[in-house]
Amino acid sequence: MLNVGDKAPDFALPSATGEKVGLKDFKGKTLVLYFFPKADTPG
């Protein structure tokens, strides 16, 4: 469980174009994550 102020653990997910993008790729930059359901899936 993370607490306020903890560093986010590194993870990687596919981008909209299928390219694998990891949190470490943005180290030192401001980043906003927006998660949305894939097309034609419930949620």
Secondary structure as GFF3:
##gff-version 3
##sequence-region A 1 43
A	DSSP	beta_strand	12	14	.	.	.	ID=ss1
A	DSSP	beta_strand	20	22	.	.	.	ID=ss2
A	DSSP	three_ten_helix	23	26	.	.	.	ID=ss3
###
